[in-house]
Amino acid sequence: MKSHNLKISTLFIGLALTTFLFISCSDDDNDFEVVGTENVTNNSTDETVFYEIGETHEAADDYVWDSSSTVKITLNGSLIIVDGDGATVNGSKVTINTAGNYEITGTLNDGQIKVDTGDEETVRLILNGIDVTNTSSAPLYISNAEKTIIILKENTTNYLTDTNNYVFEEGEDEPNATLFSDDNLTIYGEGTLIINANYNDGIASKDGLLIASGFLNVSAVDDGIRGKDYMVIKDGDFTVNSVGDAFKSDNGWIQIKSGTYNINAIGDGITAESTIVINYGDFTIQSGGGSNSYLSSDDSAKGIKSNFDILIEDGIFNMNSSDDNIHSTYDITINTGIFTLATGDDAIHSDDTININGGEISITDAVEGIESPRITINNGEIYLTTSDDAINAAGNTNNYLYLNGGYIVINASGDGLDANGDIVMTAGTVIINGPTAQNNSPVDYDGTFKLDGGFLVASGYASNMDEAGSSSSHQNSVLVKLSSAQLAGNLFHIENSSGENIMTFQPQKKYKSIVFSSPELSSGAYKIYLGGGHTGTETNGIYENGTYSPGTLYKSFTISNKVTTVN
């Protein structure tokens, strides 16, 4: 059993395909949300992986209040009018010192809305079309409150703007964000909030940050939206342009349940010190200027980064990063989703374990596609184009690649499948257009390659490293090394002694070797043809149905062992 212990409470996630539960639980010491528990089948052992997130400050009555008790605050240039009790005015600053509900409207040219109350009840700020600028501090500053809820009134647009010149009291360095909270903060509503952060961060909470809904547009010279202890986003529409990170939890975890995200960050797009859980969302993320941008060794510009674990349940992800698209220190689990990934480094990288249980993943440009010491692919449709290795199980003493299903198409200048350990394939389809030089191989492993099922075809360039399956396999495989290179598009055809088509492959690149394994490759005699034509349907280089018109007979061979080499 494998367990990762966090400083916060507990969320159980496994890595198989079971239905996820949503239950609230508590004990004497911890409150936690159980999102799911599953057993991991990794072809050698069963284990349970524990992901962990904690309970939030949200309460059932947060979004319900008595409108008759609302105090009206009107902003008018440098003038502030309070109609009711609970707030005091000092020049162009209004301080809310009593818990309650406050509706704020109007423009403040150079001033501040401040919350400073020792009350245990909630403060609600209903923003009804405000435009607040502060030239020396945060326009909206929550210095003390049990919990503050900012409500964006429907059909309103609200602006908060600061400058690059903050003036602090002696010994202080806060507030340091355009919207800054020392305590738990919630943002909710159907209105719009536009933040222009010219000093530091756009939105920052030193405790928990929960965004339930709203339209948020944040431009920041450092981080866009920060929840120091944790961040939970239930829904919303977000546009974040940041010189630093776009969404960040310094000490804790991030959970995103839904929403639309347009992110352009010079730093990381979404980053957390602890676990990241994404239930769903529509994400467009550019980090570090995109895949063609230069990144220094001291910088981090990843799309989604966790210093712990990442769980992606579902979503739409369009990501273009100069650094890794998805990166974790420990586990990454992808259950489903649609991914279009371009990167100047790795598309999906974990320092520990990657588990892919489904989804449509298109890696259009990467150095390495999927990299981790331990990789398990159970299902999914995966397309990879890489300048180095496409799927690489490396980085530890216990490296493995397990292929239990799915449909994988690879175009790699490096190795197609590479394991500094064992490869096990039990099911699925793998099509590899491999390297066109002899310093790499379409299939490369240091341990064994146990082929127990599935369909595999891989083109390479007759490297000495080219390998088919191992003798311990239950399914036959063949490695064909040709005497001369074939042009891209020239058909490679295998048929049995009865003339029945076993496989017709049209590699996308020039090739000099082929690795092939299929349940149809039984013991017996076969012929290899090069060139010719085919009337069938071609999908990713594989022809089905139709008729093969013979090209040149290259060689006949016989399969009598699990591994056959044809020279």
Secondary structure, DSSP 8 states (H G I E B T S, - for coil): ------SS--EE--SSS-----EEEE-SS-EEEE-----EE-SS-EE--EE--B--S--TTTT---GGG-EEEEEEETEEEEESSSEEEETTEEEE-S-EEEEEEEEESS-EEEEE---SS-EEEEEEEEEEEESSS-SEEEEE-SEEEEEE-TT-EEEEEE-S-----TT-----EEEEESSEEEEEESSEEEEEESSSEEEEESSEEEE-S-EEEEEESS-SEEESSEEEE-S-EEEEEESS-SEEESSSEEEE-S-EEEEEESS-SEEESS-EEES--EEEEEETT-TTS---TT----SEEESS-EEE-S-EEEEEESS-SEEESSEEEE-S-EEEEEESSEEEEESSEEEE-S-EEEEEEESEEEEESEEEE-S-EEEEEESS-SEEE-SSSS-EEEE-S-EEEEEESS-SEEESSEEEE-SSEEEEE--SSTTS-SEEESS-EEE-SSEEEEEE---TT-----TT-SS-EEEEEEEEEE-TT--EEEEETT--EEEEE--SS-EEEEEEE-TT--SEEEEEEES-EE-SEEETTEEESS-EE--EEEEEEEE-SSEEEE-
